[in-house]
Amino acid sequence: MRFVELPEAADFIPDGATLGIGRLPPMALVRELIRRGARDLDLVSAPTGGLAEDLLIAAGAVRSIHTMADGDRADFDPLYHPRAVDRENRLQPPSSRVPGPACFYSTALWLRAAFADLHYDIHHAVADGNLVAVNSTMNGRHVAPWAVYTDDGAVDTVFPPTNKTFAMTQSHWFRIEDGRIIEHWANRDDLGMAKQLGWIPPTPAYLFQMARAKRRARRA
């Protein structure tokens, strides 16, 4: 018999494996799988899901938030179901109004194009069955024009860059199906972000810049 360290033991469980979780699961191994970023695990719990399963499900939701800041296109596929829906894309570019990973990757590019140093601080994550709630703060610096859109996909408003930083509190909610995110919605402090970035109250000069930026965006 050979004893191995936890990282090596976790390596015996590849991404996509079926993982049985008993009544008293080895929590140290579960935490090591989370630290490693294990993905696409098919969780089988006996008798029912418990803390270990909730931790693994919540870890996937947290990983999806960080992926918005710096993930490549391929990083989105293991996290989002092909039928995934973003309930928050009403103001986003038309390219994000599609199902699946492409929707969320488009949203990520939209954010990264306007906000430098984009990153998220995770404060709390709670899972209950197939529902995950994550309390976080989104941080960045406004360095390029940021457009929001109407329901029919037309440019609605454009905020010219102010080069100011912001820290916006957000609560994200995820519904999980087959180990992937299938639905997302959120509550965000948009007003707080706008105040930090100098969008409101707008000065006459900034209103003029907004109108000019909107004309440019509509011509693009």
Backbone as CSV, one residue per row, in Angstrom:
resi,resn,N_x,N_y,N_z,CA_x,CA_y,CA_z,C_x,C_y,C_z
1,MET,0.849,-1.187,0.000,0.000,0.000,0.000,0.885,1.238,0.000
2,ARG,0.538,2.214,-0.852,1.314,3.436,-0.925,0.421,4.622,-0.570
3,PHE,0.907,5.435,0.345,0.183,6.638,0.719,0.659,7.802,-0.140
4,VAL,-0.257,8.642,-0.560,0.094,9.770,-1.411,-0.419,11.059,-0.778
5,GLU,0.192,12.174,-1.175,-0.262,13.484,-0.724,-1.566,13.848,-1.430
6,LEU,-2.311,14.801,-0.862,-3.609,15.169,-1.406,-3.549,15.634,-2.859
7,PRO,-2.581,16.483,-3.255,-2.554,16.894,-4.665,-2.441,15.706,-5.620
8,GLU,-1.640,14.700,-5.241,-1.500,13.535,-6.096,-2.784,12.713,-6.104
9,ALA,-3.438,12.614,-4.941,-4.697,11.878,-4.875,-5.760,12.537,-5.743
10,ALA,-5.790,13.873,-5.727,-6.765,14.596,-6.546,-6.490,14.393,-8.030
11,ASP,-5.232,14.179,-8.383,-4.891,13.963,-9.791,-5.461,12.654,-10.332
12,PHE,-5.812,11.731,-9.439,-6.433,10.489,-9.887,-7.887,10.703,-10.325
13,ILE,-8.412,11.910,-10.065,-9.795,12.241,-10.437,-9.725,13.256,-11.568
14,PRO,-9.787,12.818,-12.821,-9.647,13.745,-13.948,-10.911,14.571,-14.152
15,ASP,-10.788,15.654,-14.898,-11.967,16.423,-15.286,-12.935,15.523,-16.043
16,GLY,-14.229,15.660,-15.738,-15.245,14.856,-16.398,-15.518,13.526,-15.733
17,ALA,-14.832,13.241,-14.625,-15.022,11.963,-13.950,-16.344,11.930,-13.194
18,THR,-16.832,10.725,-12.944,-17.978,10.533,-12.062,-17.456,10.360,-10.643
19,LEU,-17.919,11.213,-9.744,-17.406,11.232,-8.374,-18.522,10.877,-7.403
20,GLY,-18.363,9.758,-6.699,-19.333,9.350,-5.691,-19.024,10.015,-4.363
21,ILE,-20.049,10.613,-3.750,-19.888,11.310,-2.475,-20.763,10.619,-1.444
22,GLY,-20.145,10.050,-0.428,-20.878,9.332,0.595,-21.343,10.220,1.725
23,ARG,-21.797,9.579,2.787,-22.326,10.326,3.930,-21.249,11.156,4.606
24,LEU,-20.011,10.648,4.673,-18.895,11.356,5.305,-17.762,11.496,4.283
25,PRO,-17.858,12.413,3.352,-16.854,12.548,2.304,-15.550,13.127,2.853
26,PRO,-14.408,12.847,2.215,-13.123,13.417,2.647,-13.041,14.882,2.241
27,MET,-13.352,15.769,3.157,-13.447,17.180,2.815,-12.107,17.752,2.355
28,ALA,-11.008,17.244,2.883,-9.700,17.737,2.448,-9.500,17.468,0.956
29,LEU,-9.958,16.299,0.500,-9.847,15.974,-0.921,-10.774,16.866,-1.745
30,VAL,-11.967,17.135,-1.240,-12.896,18.023,-1.928,-12.283,19.409,-2.097
31,ARG,-11.667,19.919,-1.038,-11.041,21.245,-1.120,-9.872,21.241,-2.101
32,GLU,-9.139,20.139,-2.180,-8.032,20.044,-3.120,-8.542,20.032,-4.552
33,LEU,-9.666,19.372,-4.795,-10.268,19.393,-6.129,-10.693,20.811,-6.509
34,ILE,-11.232,21.538,-5.555,-11.624,22.926,-5.807,-10.391,23.780,-6.079
35,ARG,-9.343,23.586,-5.285,-8.113,24.361,-5.487,-7.526,24.091,-6.868
36,ARG,-7.595,22.847,-7.324,-7.068,22.471,-8.629,-7.930,22.997,-9.776
37,GLY,-9.178,23.327,-9.470,-10.084,23.789,-10.515,-10.701,22.654,-11.302
38,ALA,-10.994,21.531,-10.636,-11.602,20.378,-11.325,-12.915,20.799,-11.982
39,ARG,-13.159,20.271,-13.204,-14.314,20.701,-13.978,-15.094,19.497,-14.505
40,ASP,-16.366,19.741,-14.786,-17.246,18.752,-15.433,-17.398,17.472,-14.620
41,LEU,-17.320,17.559,-13.296,-17.494,16.360,-12.478,-18.968,15.980,-12.426
42,ASP,-19.232,14.706,-12.604,-20.587,14.168,-12.473,-20.733,13.667,-11.046
43,LEU,-21.442,14.434,-10.216,-21.526,14.146,-8.784,-22.675,13.188,-8.501
44,VAL,-22.353,12.112,-7.788,-23.347,11.134,-7.371,-23.292,11.070,-5.854
45,SER,-24.371,11.528,-5.195,-24.371,11.622,-3.739,-25.246,10.542,-3.129
46,ALA,-24.781,10.032,-2.007,-25.560,9.045,-1.275,-25.495,9.376,0.217
47,PRO,-26.618,9.477,0.907,-27.964,9.292,0.357,-28.467,10.512,-0.419
48,THR,-28.058,11.711,-0.032,-28.456,12.927,-0.753,-27.274,13.866,-0.762
49,GLY,-27.377,14.931,-1.576,-26.306,15.915,-1.645,-26.082,16.575,-0.293
50,GLY,-24.856,16.936,-0.008,-24.517,17.578,1.248,-23.482,18.660,1.037
51,LEU,-22.700,18.927,2.079,-21.740,20.019,2.062,-20.716,19.864,0.945
52,ALA,-20.190,18.660,0.760,-19.160,18.456,-0.263,-19.700,18.790,-1.647
53,GLU,-20.898,18.313,-1.955,-21.485,18.594,-3.263,-21.747,20.088,-3.425
54,ASP,-22.260,20.736,-2.379,-22.516,22.171,-2.445,-21.229,22.949,-2.692
55,LEU,-20.135,22.539,-2.028,-18.859,23.230,-2.213,-18.364,23.113,-3.646
56,LEU,-18.465,21.926,-4.232,-17.992,21.726,-5.595,-18.848,22.510,-6.591
57,ILE,-20.152,22.542,-6.377,-21.036,23.292,-7.265,-20.765,24.783,-7.142
58,ALA,-20.627,25.280,-5.916,-20.354,26.706,-5.706,-19.016,27.106,-6.312
59,ALA,-18.021,26.217,-6.240,-16.701,26.531,-6.799,-16.786,26.776,-8.296
60,GLY,-17.620,26.015,-9.003,-17.793,26.233,-10.432,-18.402,27.589,-10.733
61,ALA,-19.369,28.013,-9.927,-19.986,29.326,-10.128,-18.984,30.444,-9.874
62,VAL,-18.191,30.306,-8.811,-17.161,31.306,-8.518,-16.154,31.376,-9.657
63,ARG,-15.761,30.225,-10.180,-14.798,30.193,-11.276,-15.357,30.918,-12.500
64,SER,-16.657,30.823,-12.730,-17.247,31.491,-13.889,-17.128,33.003,-13.774
65,ILE,-17.201,33.530,-12.565,-17.077,34.982,-12.365,-15.655,35.436,-12.676
66,HIS,-14.669,34.725,-12.159,-13.283,35.086,-12.460,-12.989,34.948,-13.949
67,THR,-13.618,33.977,-14.601,-13.391,33.773,-16.034,-13.877,34.968,-16.842
68,MET,-14.892,35.674,-16.363,-15.351,36.870,-17.064,-14.237,37.897,-17.178
69,ALA,-13.335,37.937,-16.211,-12.280,38.943,-16.205,-11.101,38.569,-17.089
70,ASP,-10.754,37.273,-17.150,-9.509,36.935,-17.852,-9.537,35.597,-18.585
71,GLY,-10.695,34.970,-18.710,-10.752,33.659,-19.341,-10.709,33.730,-20.859
72,ASP,-10.117,32.709,-21.481,-10.141,32.566,-22.933,-11.488,31.973,-23.355
73,ARG,-11.740,31.995,-24.656,-13.013,31.464,-25.162,-13.211,30.006,-24.745
74,ALA,-12.147,29.203,-24.797,-12.268,27.786,-24.459,-12.593,27.573,-22.986
75,ASP,-12.296,28.550,-22.129,-12.561,28.404,-20.695,-14.047,28.461,-20.380
76,PHE,-14.839,29.001,-21.288,-16.271,29.166,-21.023,-17.064,27.885,-21.287
77,ASP,-16.584,27.059,-22.196,-17.349,25.868,-22.570,-17.596,24.906,-21.407
78,PRO,-16.606,24.625,-20.549,-16.873,23.696,-19.442,-17.771,24.279,-18.350
79,LEU,-17.950,25.599,-18.356,-18.683,26.251,-17.272,-20.159,26.458,-17.586
80,TYR,-20.477,26.627,-18.868,-21.844,26.998,-19.244,-22.494,25.922,-20.100
81,HIS,-23.722,25.629,-19.787,-24.525,24.667,-20.547,-24.787,25.229,-21.948
82,PRO,-24.887,24.377,-22.965,-25.186,24.886,-24.319,-26.478,25.693,-24.397
83,ARG,-27.399,25.451,-23.463,-28.660,26.204,-23.448,-28.666,27.308,-22.398
84,ALA,-27.504,27.673,-21.888,-27.423,28.664,-20.817,-28.014,30.003,-21.249
85,VAL,-28.714,30.642,-20.313,-29.372,31.926,-20.559,-28.870,32.939,-19.533
86,ASP,-28.560,34.149,-20.010,-28.179,35.249,-19.130,-29.358,36.213,-19.033
87,ARG,-29.973,36.284,-17.875,-31.133,37.159,-17.680,-30.726,38.626,-17.583
88,GLU,-29.422,38.922,-17.593,-28.933,40.289,-17.439,-28.450,40.893,-18.753
89,ASN,-28.733,40.267,-19.892,-28.145,40.756,-21.141,-29.037,41.724,-21.911
90,ARG,-30.024,42.304,-21.241,-30.935,43.222,-21.929,-30.221,44.491,-22.398
91,LEU,-29.182,44.907,-21.675,-28.452,46.125,-22.029,-27.174,45.831,-22.801
92,GLN,-26.919,44.580,-23.050,-25.645,44.169,-23.625,-25.709,44.112,-25.152
93,PRO,-24.558,43.972,-25.805,-24.528,43.946,-27.269,-25.353,42.801,-27.829
94,PRO,-25.863,42.947,-29.052,-26.641,41.870,-29.670,-25.887,40.545,-29.716
95,SER,-24.558,40.581,-29.797,-23.774,39.345,-29.869,-23.885,38.501,-28.611
96,SER,-24.314,39.124,-27.502,-24.461,38.367,-26.257,-25.855,37.792,-26.073
97,ARG,-26.754,38.062,-26.990,-28.139,37.614,-26.842,-28.359,36.285,-27.557
98,VAL,-27.490,35.375,-27.256,-27.549,34.016,-27.798,-27.408,33.058,-26.623
99,PRO,-27.826,31.807,-26.774,-27.684,30.848,-25.670,-26.269,30.292,-25.591
100,GLY,-25.919,29.780,-24.423,-24.686,29.033,-24.279,-23.461,29.857,-23.941
101,PRO,-22.297,29.237,-23.985,-21.042,29.899,-23.620,-20.752,31.152,-24.426
102,ALA,-21.152,31.178,-25.706,-20.882,32.345,-26.549,-21.503,33.610,-25.980
103,CYS,-22.658,33.475,-25.358,-23.328,34.616,-24.727,-22.433,35.239,-23.664
104,PHE,-21.910,34.429,-22.781,-21.146,34.934,-21.647,-19.757,35.405,-22.072
105,TYR,-19.182,34.768,-23.075,-17.891,35.233,-23.575,-18.045,36.607,-24.232
106,SER,-19.133,36.820,-24.957,-19.389,38.123,-25.559,-19.523,39.201,-24.487
107,THR,-20.210,38.869,-23.399,-20.332,39.810,-22.293,-18.966,40.137,-21.706
108,ALA,-18.126,39.129,-21.563,-16.784,39.351,-21.032,-15.993,40.308,-21.912
109,LEU,-16.046,40.117,-23.232,-15.314,40.995,-24.146,-15.847,42.426,-24.081
110,TRP,-17.157,42.547,-23.938,-17.798,43.867,-23.820,-17.276,44.614,-22.592
111,LEU,-17.147,43.921,-21.477,-16.639,44.540,-20.252,-15.145,44.841,-20.364
112,ARG,-14.381,43.893,-20.858,-12.927,44.067,-20.931,-12.530,45.198,-21.876
113,ALA,-13.330,45.427,-22.921,-13.002,46.471,-23.879,-13.061,47.867,-23.263
114,ALA,-13.896,48.045,-22.244,-14.074,49.366,-21.647,-13.346,49.541,-20.324
115,PHE,-13.118,48.429,-19.605,-12.591,48.532,-18.242,-11.268,47.773,-18.113
116,ALA,-10.207,48.513,-17.851,-8.901,47.899,-17.630,-8.810,47.386,-16.197
117,ASP,-7.839,46.500,-15.976,-7.598,45.946,-14.627,-8.859,45.297,-14.053
118,LEU,-9.668,44.718,-14.918,-10.926,44.117,-14.464,-10.641,42.891,-13.607
119,HIS,-11.230,42.861,-12.418,-11.111,41.690,-11.552,-12.243,41.699,-10.533
120,TYR,-12.462,40.533,-9.927,-13.563,40.348,-8.985,-13.037,39.871,-7.638
121,ASP,-13.587,40.433,-6.582,-13.356,39.936,-5.226,-14.588,39.132,-4.818
122,ILE,-14.366,37.906,-4.392,-15.468,37.039,-3.964,-15.561,37.076,-2.445
123,HIS,-16.723,37.424,-1.936,-16.919,37.550,-0.491,-17.647,36.336,0.103
124,HIS,-18.694,35.894,-0.559,-19.470,34.757,-0.056,-20.004,33.958,-1.244
125,ALA,-20.108,32.665,-1.054,-20.735,31.785,-2.042,-21.535,30.731,-1.293
126,VAL,-22.798,30.574,-1.674,-23.698,29.637,-1.001,-24.396,28.800,-2.061
127,ALA,-24.426,27.496,-1.836,-25.121,26.588,-2.757,-26.199,25.827,-2.010
128,ASP,-27.320,25.653,-2.672,-28.424,24.857,-2.127,-29.034,24.089,-3.291
129,GLY,-28.704,22.818,-3.369,-29.168,22.030,-4.504,-28.538,22.531,-5.788
130,ASN,-29.375,22.887,-6.759,-28.847,23.354,-8.044,-28.817,24.875,-8.147
131,LEU,-28.946,25.572,-7.017,-28.942,27.034,-7.000,-27.724,27.537,-6.232
132,VAL,-27.000,28.503,-6.821,-25.803,29.074,-6.197,-25.945,30.589,-6.171
133,ALA,-25.610,31.192,-5.025,-25.576,32.649,-4.894,-24.151,33.065,-4.527
134,VAL,-23.646,34.091,-5.218,-22.287,34.565,-4.981,-22.325,36.073,-4.764
135,ASN,-21.793,36.505,-3.633,-21.662,37.927,-3.326,-20.249,38.362,-3.685
136,SER,-20.119,39.419,-4.505,-18.806,39.784,-5.024,-18.706,41.289,-5.229
137,THR,-17.490,41.735,-5.557,-17.244,43.117,-5.952,-16.479,43.112,-7.268
138,MET,-16.989,43.837,-8.244,-16.317,43.992,-9.539,-15.486,45.264,-9.508
139,ASN,-14.220,45.159,-9.924,-13.293,46.281,-9.879,-12.727,46.553,-11.266
140,GLY,-12.462,47.799,-11.576,-11.848,48.125,-12.853,-11.601,49.612,-12.991
141,ARG,-11.110,49.999,-14.177,-10.830,51.401,-14.502,-11.393,51.677,-15.885
142,HIS,-12.126,52.773,-16.020,-12.843,53.090,-17.250,-11.893,53.751,-18.247
143,VAL,-11.501,53.004,-19.292,-10.463,53.483,-20.201,-10.930,53.601,-21.651
144,ALA,-12.140,53.175,-21.975,-12.637,53.242,-23.352,-14.151,53.425,-23.325
145,PRO,-14.743,53.930,-24.412,-16.198,54.131,-24.428,-16.946,52.828,-24.134
146,TRP,-18.002,52.971,-23.332,-18.810,51.807,-22.955,-20.239,52.061,-23.378
147,ALA,-20.740,51.222,-24.265,-22.087,51.393,-24.806,-23.051,50.414,-24.169
148,VAL,-24.275,50.894,-23.922,-25.370,50.017,-23.521,-26.430,50.107,-24.613
149,TYR,-27.286,49.084,-24.688,-28.132,48.900,-25.859,-29.607,48.815,-25.490
150,THR,-30.451,49.082,-26.468,-31.886,48.966,-26.287,-32.303,47.507,-26.451
151,ASP,-33.595,47.247,-26.198,-34.101,45.878,-26.331,-33.950,45.341,-27.744
152,ASP,-34.018,46.225,-28.741,-33.904,45.758,-30.121,-32.463,45.770,-30.635
153,GLY,-31.492,46.039,-29.742,-30.085,45.933,-30.105,-29.439,47.205,-30.608
154,ALA,-30.165,48.325,-30.610,-29.582,49.592,-31.047,-28.784,50.227,-29.908
155,VAL,-27.803,51.057,-30.265,-27.023,51.763,-29.248,-27.940,52.741,-28.519
156,ASP,-27.977,52.672,-27.215,-28.833,53.526,-26.403,-28.039,54.680,-25.800
157,THR,-26.985,54.348,-25.055,-26.165,55.348,-24.376,-24.711,54.916,-24.446
158,VAL,-23.813,55.885,-24.582,-22.376,55.601,-24.576,-21.713,56.492,-23.535
159,PHE,-20.929,55.870,-22.660,-20.205,56.598,-21.620,-18.744,56.721,-22.033
160,PRO,-18.280,57.935,-22.362,-16.869,58.116,-22.717,-15.974,57.819,-21.507
161,PRO,-14.724,57.412,-21.753,-13.842,57.037,-20.635,-13.523,58.224,-19.730
162,THR,-13.493,57.949,-18.436,-13.127,58.969,-17.449,-11.789,58.647,-16.778
163,ASN,-11.273,57.451,-17.028,-10.016,56.971,-16.434,-10.103,56.855,-14.912
164,LYS,-11.313,56.808,-14.392,-11.507,56.630,-12.954,-11.711,55.153,-12.634
165,THR,-11.443,54.788,-11.383,-11.621,53.411,-10.946,-12.958,53.249,-10.234
166,PHE,-13.393,52.013,-10.123,-14.648,51.731,-9.432,-14.557,50.378,-8.740
167,ALA,-15.398,50.215,-7.736,-15.588,48.931,-7.047,-17.091,48.790,-6.831
168,MET,-17.719,47.886,-7.597,-19.170,47.758,-7.596,-19.590,46.430,-6.972
169,THR,-20.404,46.495,-5.944,-20.903,45.270,-5.323,-21.928,44.618,-6.237
170,GLN,-21.893,43.283,-6.280,-22.793,42.502,-7.122,-23.173,41.220,-6.396
171,SER,-24.387,40.774,-6.605,-24.801,39.443,-6.165,-25.245,38.670,-7.401
172,HIS,-24.601,37.549,-7.649,-24.893,36.729,-8.821,-25.612,35.461,-8.386
173,TRP,-26.584,35.074,-9.176,-27.365,33.868,-8.914,-27.240,32.948,-10.122
174,PHE,-27.002,31.681,-9.843,-26.807,30.694,-10.900,-27.698,29.479,-10.655
175,ARG,-28.267,28.958,-11.731,-28.942,27.664,-11.667,-28.100,26.668,-12.453
176,ILE,-27.877,25.506,-11.866,-26.958,24.514,-12.419,-27.747,23.339,-12.977
177,GLU,-27.325,22.867,-14.151,-27.901,21.654,-14.739,-26.778,20.851,-15.386
178,ASP,-26.716,19.570,-15.071,-25.672,18.686,-15.609,-24.273,19.223,-15.313
179,GLY,-24.105,19.832,-14.151,-22.794,20.312,-13.730,-22.356,21.622,-14.345
180,ARG,-23.241,22.278,-15.128,-22.885,23.538,-15.769,-23.957,24.589,-15.482
181,ILE,-23.575,25.829,-15.637,-24.515,26.928,-15.431,-25.505,26.969,-16.596
182,ILE,-26.782,26.974,-16.254,-27.802,27.049,-17.304,-28.612,28.333,-17.219
183,GLU,-28.507,29.043,-16.100,-29.233,30.307,-15.963,-28.474,31.219,-15.014
184,HIS,-28.413,32.512,-15.359,-27.723,33.495,-14.518,-28.556,34.770,-14.447
185,TRP,-28.627,35.341,-13.253,-29.182,36.666,-13.087,-28.446,37.329,-11.928
186,ALA,-28.593,38.650,-11.775,-27.753,39.367,-10.817,-28.443,40.623,-10.307
187,ASN,-27.955,41.093,-9.165,-28.281,42.408,-8.623,-26.969,43.180,-8.522
188,ARG,-26.922,44.385,-9.120,-25.681,45.155,-9.162,-25.932,46.580,-8.668
189,ASP,-24.896,47.163,-8.093,-24.969,48.558,-7.662,-24.550,49.455,-8.828
190,ASP,-25.396,49.528,-9.853,-25.083,50.342,-11.026,-24.984,51.820,-10.675
191,LEU,-25.834,52.292,-9.767,-25.807,53.704,-9.383,-24.483,54.047,-8.697
192,GLY,-24.039,53.160,-7.806,-22.770,53.400,-7.135,-21.605,53.448,-8.108
193,MET,-21.612,52.553,-9.081,-20.571,52.543,-10.112,-20.584,53.847,-10.905
194,ALA,-21.782,54.305,-11.301,-21.893,55.527,-12.090,-21.371,56.741,-11.328
195,LYS,-21.627,56.785,-10.040,-21.126,57.903,-9.235,-19.605,57.861,-9.131
196,GLN,-19.048,56.665,-8.913,-17.604,56.545,-8.786,-16.886,56.939,-10.080
197,LEU,-17.490,56.628,-11.222,-16.845,56.895,-12.507,-17.121,58.308,-13.023
198,GLY,-17.914,59.078,-12.307,-18.177,60.446,-12.721,-19.231,60.586,-13.791
199,TRP,-20.030,59.517,-14.003,-21.097,59.590,-15.003,-22.267,60.433,-14.498
200,ILE,-22.506,60.361,-13.183,-23.582,61.134,-12.584,-23.075,61.782,-11.293
201,PRO,-23.495,63.021,-11.018,-24.268,63.854,-11.952,-23.379,64.296,-13.109
202,PRO,-23.873,64.248,-14.352,-23.018,64.591,-15.493,-22.822,66.101,-15.627
203,THR,-21.625,66.482,-15.977,-21.365,67.886,-16.270,-21.835,68.187,-17.691
204,PRO,-22.061,69.471,-18.027,-22.421,69.799,-19.418,-21.388,69.289,-20.423
205,ALA,-20.110,69.376,-20.059,-19.064,68.897,-20.969,-19.170,67.393,-21.181
206,TYR,-19.479,66.645,-20.106,-19.576,65.198,-20.250,-20.813,64.816,-21.052
207,LEU,-21.910,65.549,-20.897,-23.105,65.277,-21.700,-22.805,65.469,-23.188
208,PHE,-22.011,66.491,-23.510,-21.624,66.709,-24.899,-20.771,65.549,-25.405
209,GLN,-19.840,65.075,-24.579,-18.997,63.942,-24.956,-19.836,62.684,-25.159
210,MET,-20.847,62.491,-24.317,-21.724,61.334,-24.463,-22.475,61.374,-25.791
211,ALA,-22.996,62.533,-26.140,-23.744,62.656,-27.398,-22.826,62.389,-28.588
212,ARG,-21.614,62.909,-28.538,-20.681,62.688,-29.641,-20.274,61.219,-29.731
213,ALA,-20.045,60.581,-28.571,-19.663,59.163,-28.557,-20.805,58.292,-29.077
214,LYS,-22.038,58.667,-28.792,-23.190,57.890,-29.268,-23.304,57.985,-30.784
215,ARG,-23.087,59.169,-31.335,-23.135,59.313,-32.799,-22.061,58.455,-33.464
216,ARG,-20.868,58.442,-32.882,-19.784,57.647,-33.435,-20.109,56.153,-33.372
217,ALA,-20.657,55.724,-32.234,-20.989,54.304,-32.077,-22.055,53.863,-33.065
218,ARG,-23.040,54.717,-33.319,-24.114,54.356,-34.237,-23.628,54.327,-35.688
219,ARG,-22.592,55.100,-35.989,-22.045,55.088,-37.339,-21.101,53.903,-37.563
220,ALA,-20.580,53.332,-36.449,-19.584,52.259,-36.572,-20.203,50.979,-37.141
